[in-house]
Amino acid sequence: MMVNEVQSNKGRMFKSDDSSSDGSQGSSRSSTPGPDADRLQEKMRRRIESGDKWFSLEFFPPRTAGGAVNLISRFDHMAVGGPLFIDVTWHPAGDPGSDKETSSMTIASTAVNYCGLETLLHITCCNQTKDQITQHLHKARHLRLKNLLALRGDPMGDEWKTEEDGFNYAGDLVKHIRSEFNDYFTICVAGYPTGHPECDCYEEDLRHLKAKGYHSLRQLVKLSKLQVPQEIKDIIDPIKDNDAAIRNYGIDLATDMCKVLLESGLVPGLHFYTLNREVATVEILKRLRLWTEDPRRALPWTISANPKRKVEDVRPIFWASRQKSYIYRTQDWDEFPNGRWGNSSSPAFGELNDYYLFYLNNNCSKEELLKMWGEELVDEKSIFDVFTAYITGQSNSNGKKVTCLPWNDEPLALETSLMKEELEKVNRMGILTINSQPNINARPSTDPIVGWGPEGGFVFQKAYLEFFTSAENIFTLLKVLKKYKTRVNYQIVNVKGENINNAFDMQPIAVTWGIFPGREIIQPTVVDPISFMYWKDEAFALWIEQWAKLYPTGSPSQQIIQDIHDHYYLVNLVDNDFPFENCLWQVIDDLFMLKASEKTCGSPVCELLAKP
């Protein structure tokens, strides 16, 4: 058993009790750590032994579904700084074990499975029977939650009332978890170095706090029953009405306190109570140089923290900008691809009938989306302009920047900057791109734009382009593609499933791969013709579910999007000759040159481009 002490602003200590493996299968690669190495206590142990300081973050479940959407977005933002883990609080009044978007169980599960964060779920004895607690634990296991913070919990009233057929001490809860689930869970417990203060329910009260500088500090003091030193009171009293000054002073003070703790040599890590906000916490971490925003990724996509998926290292590229959707649609798979992408017709992808699952929902309001995507659409060109504004980063005709699209809920990937001019050009012409990557030939794995994987490696990519375009353009594109023969692989499909392709035996094509010292070649993204047919259903549906539904039923704006949904095609193109200049832009140029020339019969250009 191991004890890890984490100094916190509530004086709590975490103690990690975890002594054996969960028995799950590890990867066959020799460089991949065994099952024990992935457990939270082992991650802590390695960091402590190496002297590498770490931090963790605490969040509480929001009160509304909209708040849940915002919190998941905040998880994604704060994950880039490299927290060792996050934890999610629990309180009986919030129905914490339910399937609601706002429950502790759902928030923690989303953090693990969809955001790739090592997550510690609080669970308390308060107001629960032994059977209820056991049900929660079974559910946590089903959701692949591995880490628990076992607490007695705060009383619902002024004093703790004995729980009939329940537990009255955290120690009893720990014994119950071990007796029912053996060593599946990593169990942490909390203690107070100066003794346990009997206080009101801290986490529940934090839910209702307002971010109002001096008022917030007074409330925290009242709730925690901690004494604020007089010298701090003397400083903040003159600035108590200046929220910005209070906030800045708080950041300065917290940073200084954290430096003293870290420099003492007695504190291996810091736990931050974020109050579900990010600005102050991130600023403190950056000043402490604990915020390690490394552009390199272990793989080109976010790895789920679900232990069931630990061997997964290959995915279709189509879900590159909708990774949470991909995880949702593959959550029931018994096995995940490791080393290569196999036959994706079995197992099948799950359905995505509910486009408003809160972790897939756009975190912008309807009003914000209308300002970005058009409060009223005039014609197809209105759509072209939205895509172009997203690519360029420039404001649209309303003076509003387009920061997302239905298929891309985040700002553009860094590698898009390598193709920005070309992407702008083709989107203006009605080649509506939703996914792309440049060709890369042996860039170092440490490259700040396209690098991924461990140091000392080299990464490769085939140029890839995926877009919607009109049936008229497809008719001409098929003529052009004859000229490129096997250099360009293509797949073209409409909403009805009519499929035109030159995919050889419907086999997948690796479009990203890496070579690293002492490891096999890794190919983390592929273009797979079979899974593309599953993706196309989702891709077409997003026109309606996330864009058309912003407008009144039967309105001209809605009809424009409906027509695109019904008559456009979804296309993917792969340039197989990755060491040479990307030919896909020339393919698009040829398309429009041929279209223009066909208006003048007998043109030499027409004859040249159409030649097989």
N, C-alpha and C positions, 0 to 999 in steps of 0.2 A: 504494500500500500504506500501511496505517495501523498505528501501534503504540499500543495502549491499555495503560497500566500500572495494575494493580490490586494494591495492597499487601495481602498476606494473612498469616495467622498461620503460614504455612510459608515465607514469603519468596519466593513464586513470582510471576512476572510472566506475564500473558497477552498474546499478540500476535495480533491479528486480521488475517489475510491474505485479503482479499476485494475484488476489483476490478471485478466486473461483474455484470449482472443474470442471473437464471436463465431469463429469456425467457418467464415465465408471463404470462398475460393479467391485467391489472388491471381495476378497476371502471370503468364509463363515467362515473361521477360525477366532476365536476371537483375536488371537495373530497377525494377519496380519493387518498392518496399512490400514486405509481407503484411498480412492483415493487422497485426499488432501496431505497426508503424503508423497506420491511419487513424488510430484511436486518439481522442483528445489528450489524454494524459501523456501519451508518448510524444505528441507534438509539443506539449509543454515541456516535457523532460529534455527533449533535444534542444529546445531554445534556451533553457536554463543552463544546460551543460556547456553550450557554445558561447554563453554570455550575450546572446542576441536578444535584446529587449523586445517585448511584444506588447500589443494592446488589444483589448476587446471592447465591445460596444453593447449596451443594453437598450432595448426598445420595449414599448408597451403596446398592446393591441389597440387600434384606434376605435372610435365609437361609431363611425359610419363606414359604409361601403366605399364612398369616395376617399375617405381617409386611408382605407386599406390599399387602394390603388396608389395613392401618393407615397405610402410607406414602402411598398414594394419597389417603386421607382427610387426611393432613397436608399434602399438596400443595394441596388445596382450601382448608384453613385458612390456609396461608401465602401463597397467591396474592392474598388480599385486601389484603395490605400493599404490593403493587406492586413485586415484584422485577423488575429488568430482564431477568434470565434465571435459570434454574437449570442446574446441570450434574449429570450422573450418572456415577459412576466406573466403571471397567472393570478387571477382573482375570481372567486366564485360568483360574484355579482355580474361578471361579464360573460357568463355561459362559456367558460374557457375551453371545454372539451367538445363543443359542438362543431357542426360543419359550416357555421356562419362565416362569412368573409372576415368578420371582426374577431373571431375566436383566437385564443392563444394557440390552439392546436393547428388551425389553418394557417396562421401567419408563420409559425415555426416550420410547418411542412413546406410552405412555399419558399421560405428562405433556403432550406436544404435542397429541395428538388429542382427548383426553377431558378434560383439565384446563385447556387453553388457555394453557399456559405456554411461553414461548420457552425452548428446551431445547438444551443443549450436551452431546453425548455424547462421553465419553472413548473413545479407541481406542489400543491400544498395539501395539508391534512384538513384544512378548515372547511367546516360545513359539508363534509363528504363522508359517506359510509365506506367501509372496506370494499364492498362490491363495486361501488361507483368508481373508486380509485383504480380498482383492478380493470374495469372497463376502459378507463382512460389510458391505462398503460398498454392494454392490448391494441388500442387504436394508435397510440404513438408508435408501437412496433410495426404495425401494418403500414404506417406512413413513412417508415424507415428513419424515424427519429431515434438517435442512438444515445444522446446525452441528456441527463436530467439534473436539475437542481432541486433536491428534495428539501422542503421547508415545512415548518409547522404552519406558517402563515399567520397573518394578523387577525385578531378576533373581529367578528362582524359588529359587535357592540363595544362597550367600554372595556369589558373583561372577557377573557377566554372562557368559553363554556365547554365542559367535557363533551366530547363527541361519542355518542352511543354507537356501538358497532363501528367505530372509526379509530383514528389514531390521535393522540394528544401530544406527541413529540416527533420531531423529524427522525430521530433514531429508530423509532418503531416503523416509520414509513420506509426507511432504508432497508430494514430487515425484511419487510414484506416484499419489497421489489426484488431483493435477492432470492427470497424463497420461491417466488412465483416465476421469475425470469432468469434465474441463475446469473450469468455474467453478460447477458445481451447488452444491458445498458451500462454506460459509464455514469456513475452517480457522483454528483458533487453535493456538498452541504455547506451551509453558511454559518458563520459565528461572528461575535463581536469581541475584539481584543479587550475592551474595557467592560465587558458584561452586557447582557441583552437589555436594551431599554424598552420597557413596555409602552409602545406608542400606537397611535392610530394607524390605519392601513395606508402605508406610504404610497404604494404603487397606485391604488385607486385614487388617492387624492391628487397624484401627479397628472392623472388623466384630465383633471379639470383646471389645472393651472393655466394661467395666461402668461404669455411671454411679455411681461411688463416691467423689466428692470428691477427697481427697488421693491415693487410690490411682490415680485416673484421671490426675491431673496427673503423677505419677511415671511412669506408663506412657507418656504422651505424650512426656515428656522422653527416656525410654529409646529410644522408637521413632524420634523425629526427630533424636536426637543434638544437640539444642539445649541450650544452657546457660541455666538459670534464674538471673537476678540474685540476689545474696545478700540484697538488701533484701526481695525477695519471699519467699525461703525463711524469713527471720526472722519475717515476718508470719504465714505459714501454718503453721509448725511448732507453735505453741501451740494451733491450732484444727484440727489435722489429723484429729481424730476426730469433728469436728462437720460433717457433710455440708452442712447448710444454711448454716453460716457460710462454708465453703469456696466453695459455689456463689455466695453473695451477694458475697463478696470478688472472685471471678472476674468477675462481671458488672460490678462497680464498676471493676475494673482494665481490663477490655476496653473499657468505655465511655470511660474516660479516654484510653486509647491511641488509640481511633478518633477522638476529638475532636482530638487532636494532629495526626493524619494529615490529617483533613479541613480543619482550620484552616491547614495549611501552604500550601494552594493548589496543591500538587503532585499531589494524589491525587483523581481525579474520582469514584471509587467504591470500595466495599469488598466483598470476597468472603468469605462466612462459611461455615466448615466446620461444618455443623449437627450432625453425628454423628446424623442422623436424628431429632433432637429439636427442639422448637420453643420451649419456654418461655424459656430463657436468651437465645436469638437474638432472639426477638421483643421481649423486655424491653430488650435493648441497642439495638435499632433504634428503639424508641419513645423511649428517652432521648435518642437522637441526632436525633430528629424525622425519621427517614428512613422510618418506617412510615407510609405514607399511605393509611389505610383510608378511601377515599372511597365513600360510599353510592351515588353515581351510577355507572351502568353504561353502557358504549358502546351496548349493546342490552339488552333485558330478560332475555336469556339469555347464558350464558357462550360467548364466541366461541372456536372451535377455533383453535389456532395452526398447523394444517395449511395450508400455502400454497395447496393445491388448493381450500380452502373460503373463501378470503379475500373472495370476492364475496358470500357467503351473508348475507342479511339478513332472511329470512322463514322461520318455522317454524310448524307446528301447535302450538297451545297445550297439547295433551294430554300431551306429554312434559315439561312445565314443571318437574316435580320429578324427572324421570328423564332428564336431559340426556345422560348418558353412553350410556344405552340408545339414544336417538335417533341419536346419532352412529354408534354401532355398526351400527344398522339401515340407515343411509344411506351407509356408508363406501364402497360400490362404485358410487355414483352418479357419472356422468361430469360432470354439471353440477349446480349448486346454484342455488336461486331467488335472484334479485336484482331487487328492486323490486316484485315481486308474486308471489303463489303461483299457479302454473299448474295443469295437470292432473296430479294426484298419482297417477293410475292408471298413469302411465308417466313415469319408471321406478318400479317397484314397490319397496316397502320390503323389506329383507332379513328373513329369519327370525330369531327369537331363541329357539333351541331349548335353549341352555345358559344357564340362569339363574344359574349359579355362575361365570361369567367373573369373575375376581377384581376387576376394576374396577367391576363391577355388584353385587358382593356386599355385604351389610350388614356394617358393621364392628363390630357387636355380637356377642357370643358367644350360643350357643343358650340358655345359662342366663340371660343378661341379657334376651333376647327373651321368654323364658317369664315372667320376673318382670314385664315390661312388659305383655305381651299376654295373660297368664293361664296359670298352670300347669295349670289345669283350667277348662274352659268349661262353664257350666251350661245356658245357653240363648242365644238371639239377643241378649238384653239385655246379656249379658256382652260381646258384640262392640260394641254401642252404647256401653258404658261406656269401652272402650278408645279408640274414636274421640273421645269427649267429653273424656277425660283428655288426649289429645294436643292438642286445640284449646285447652283451658283452661290447660294447663301445670301443673295441680294433680296431686297424687299419686293413684294408683289405690288400690283397696281393699287392696293389699299395701304401701302406703306408698311405692311406686315411681313416679317420674315417667316418662311415656311420651314419649320424645324422638324417636321415629320410627315410621313405619308402612311396610308393604311398598311402598306407592306414594310415600312421602315419606321419604327417608333422611336428611333434614336438618331442623333446627329450622324452625319456621314462618317464612315470608317476612314482612318488616316490614309489608307492606300488609294482611296478615291481621288485624292489630290494629284496622283500620278496620271489621272485620265480626265481631269476636270473639264478641260477645253473640249475634248472629243465628246464627252457625255452631254455637255451643254448643247453642242451642235446637233446631235442626233435627237435629243428631246424636243428641241424647237421644231424639228421636222416630223414629229409624231411617232418616233421610236421611244416609247415610254418605258424607260429602264427601271427595273426594281431590284436588280442584283448584278454585280459585275466585279471582276478582278483583273488586274494587269498581268501580263506574262512576267515571270521572274525566273532568272537562271542563276542559281548558286549565290544568292545573297547570304551574308552571314546571319546566323540565327539571332544575333544581337541587334540586327538592323532595327532602328526605332520605328519604322513604318510598317514593314512586312515581316519582321522577325517573330519567331515563336520557338518554343522548345528550349532545351538546355544550351549553355554556352558551347562554343567549339563546333557547332553544326552549320549546315547550309540548307537553305530552303529553296523550293522550286514551285512554280505555278504555271499552268496553262492559262492563256487569256480566256476569259469567260464573260458572256453577255447574255442577260435575260431581260426580255421586254414584252410589252403588249404593243400590237400595231394592227392596222386595218387589214381587211381581207384584200383590198386593192394592192397594198404593199406586199402582202404575202404572195400574191400571184406573180409579181415581178421578182421577189426575192428568190423564189424557187428556180427561176431561169438563171439568176446570177450564181446561185450555189453550184450549178452544174460545172462552172468554170473551175471551182476550187477542189472538186473531187474529194479525195479522202483527207485533205488537209483540215477541212472544217467539218466537224460533226454537228448535226442539227436535229432538233426535235420541235415540231410545230403542232399545236393542238388548240382547238376551240372549246367553248364551254360544253358542247355536246359530246366531246370526247373524240372527235375526228382527228386522227393522229397521223402526221406525215413525218418521217424520220429516215435517217440513214444509219441508225444504230445497229451495229453488227451483232446479230443474235441477241439483241436487247441486253447486252452486257454493260456493266458500269465502267466508267472512264475515270481514272484518278486525275484530279485537276490540281491537287495540292499535295506535296510530299516533302519530307525532310530526311536528311542523312546526318546522324550524330555519332560521336565517338562511342564505341562499345555497345551500339544498339542496332536493331534491325531498322530497315527503312520504314518510316511511318507515313501513311497516306491518309490524312484526317478528313479530307473532303473529296467527294466523288460526284459525278453527274451520272445518275442512274435512271435509265428510261422508264423503268417500272414505277419507282417511287415518284417520278415526275408526274405521273397520272394521278397520284394521290394529292400531290401538292397543287396541281392545277385546280382541283375543286375548291381548295381553300383560297387560292390566289384570285380566282374569279369571284368567289363569294364576298371577298373583302370590298369589291366595288360597291356592292349593295349594302352589306352589313355596316360598314364603317363610313361610307361616303354618301350614297344615295339616300339613306335614311335620315340624313341631316335636313332634308328638304321636304316640303309638304307633298303628300301623295298626289301624283298626277301632274306635278309642276313641271315646267320646261326644264329646270335644272335636273330634276330627278330623271326625266326622260332621256336627257343627254347621256347620263351615266348608264342608264338601263340599256341604251342602244350600244354603247361600248361593250358592256358586259355580254350582250347577246351576239355581237357581230365581230368583235376583235379576236385576234389569236394571241396565244402566249407562246413565245419562242425562246429556246436556249441555243446558243452557239458556242462551240469550243474550238479554239485554234490549237491544233495538235503540235505545231512546230514552235514550241516555246522558246528555243534559243534565238529565233529570228524576230524581226519586228512584228508586232501584233497586226494581223491582217484583217481583223474583224471590222475595223473602221473603214477599210477599203471596201469590204463587202457592203456596208451601208452606203458608202459613196456610190458604188456601182449600181445599187438598187435605184437611187434617185436619178442617176445619170441615164439609166436605161428607161425609166419612166418618162423622163423628159424627152428622150430621143424617140420613143415610140409614138410620140405625138407628131413626129415628122417621119413619115414612112420612108424606108430605104436608107436611113441614116447609117453611115459607117460605124458609128459608135454602137448603135443598136445591134448591128450584125456582129460586131466584135464581142460585146458583152453577152449576147445570147448564145454564142457558139458553145457547144457542149465540150 
